[in-house]
Amino acid sequence: MPIVNPGSRTADYPGMNSLASISALTTDAGARPVGWQVQLRVDYVVNKVMQTHRGQSEDAVKQEIQDQLRVYGVVPNKRQVAQYATAISVLPPTN
């Protein structure tokens, strides 16, 4: 007798989770560019700093972005951080 009957569902076997197909796993992973996780972290940090530091000095914004990126394990690109800091510092402060 086979352990799992052909044509059965995982719901028929308590404690078993269904698995994604191999083709779905390779397609999703292969479609993402190299470094997508790093960029996701950078975007998160920049949005977070934009909410809390808008209108502050460029140096303060730059320092906060660098500190937050390091928390998430990202080595900051100084030129990119400077561009973000410039843009955030000219925004009107939130009330």
Buried (B, 14 or more C-beta within 10 A) or exposed (E): EEEEEEEEEEEEEEEEEEEEEEEEEEEEEEEEEEEEEBEEBBEBBBEEBBEEBBEBEBEBBBBBBBEBBEEEEBEBEEEEBBEBBEBBBEEEEEE
